[in-house]
Amino acid sequence: MDINHFEYGWITPALSYALSVLGSLLGLTCAVRVREAKNAAQRAWWLMLAAWAIGGTAIWSMHFMAMLGFSVVGQQIRYDVALTAVSAIIAVVAVGIGLFITALGRPSIVKILVGGVFAGVGVAGMHYTGMAAMRVDADIQYESLRVGLSIAIAVVAATVAFWLAVNVRGALAIVASALVMGVAVNGMHFTGMSAMSAHEHPTPGDPSGATASNLLVPIILAVILVAIALIYAVLAAPNEEDRAGLAYMDSRIADRMNAPAPEPPPSPHGLAARRTNFPTSTRRQ
């Protein structure tokens, strides 16, 4: 059976790339805040937000958006809602655990590699769980070589993402890194999709489940709400420059409070009394 990965042309891959870049941008920004955090509670909070941004938006939302352009010619596609939700949870949890392994404590190459392997395998698991949630009246098979390649890409992409998360600083570097991460995430997805083939069932049936359009509205709303919440959290929390400015203002206020009070100017009555009592040393003859 013929498979079409781009039923709507360039629209779905462009939107999926935009989602992956947006999620990567927010995730890397949260990762910078992890390094600036002053205590373990703040670091855990920013790591959780980074996991939601990268795992939920950059990876899972990108996956579902790209799937909107997927079709099996002549077949209706439905989705198991529960299994689709499980795939989203897998993505967020895998990335979250990988980030905690990598970023808590002093970062090291070993921790980055361990976290990248864990998250990469989890992301690949998310992809194939999401594909298992697809219901179509066809026999779906995968080419093992390309499946292995997609898993390898996921591991490399996650490892590079975690290295960027603990090293990148500056707005331009974060934007450039997010663009690269978007390419890696989409590359993993479409490599995995290219491994798939569909064969007609001997006994046709009608698949059950939700259509992609049924899931599209709640997913888009969830992505928008999560993105707004993440942007608000980043903008509302003070960064290193804000804290430096506040410290400078506090020091100036403290210096003024500790400075000795200036002597008050003499009153006019005091000046008159001084002139009256001023001793004369000579008399005019």
Secondary structure, DSSP 8 states (H G I E B T S, - for coil): --EES-TTTTHHHHHHHHHHHHHHHHHHHHHHHHHH-SSHHHHHHHHHHHHIIIIIIIIIIHHHHHHTT-EETT--EEE-HHHHHHHHHHHHHHHHHHHHHHHSSS--HHHHHHHHHHHHHHHHHHHHHHHHTEEESEEEEE-HHHHHHHHHHHHHHHHHHHHHHHH--SHHHHHHHHHHHHHHHHHHHHHHHHTEEEEE-SS-----SB-HHHHHHHHHHHHHHHHHHHHHHHHHS--HHHHHHHHHHHHHHHHHHHS--------HHHHHHHHHH--------
